[in-house]
Amino acid sequence: MEKAFYPNLVKAMRDKGVTKTDLATLLGVRFSTITDKLEGNTTSNNKTYNIGFTFLESFIISRTLFKEYDIMWLFDCETVHSTTA
């Protein structure tokens, strides 16, 4: 089972019936790119490593598909990925 980098977004997607294909179409990216972003996988782009959604992508997703949800809640990944010293 895949581990979600954004568990709240995945829950909201499930609750509203929004698919990865819907996100890919909205953002104009490949399906596999959405899968990577949802799982927190890194990709190389001119020696810069990106994890997850950019602020702009998050804003577009939030305001287009999930207006009733708080953007900070949707894209919270701290509770899942926080580490202890």
Secondary structure, DSSP 8 states (H G I E B T S, - for coil): ----SSHHHHHHHHHHT--HHHHHHHHT--HHHHHHHHHT-EEEETTEEEES--HHHHHHHHHHH-TTS-HHHHT--HHHH----
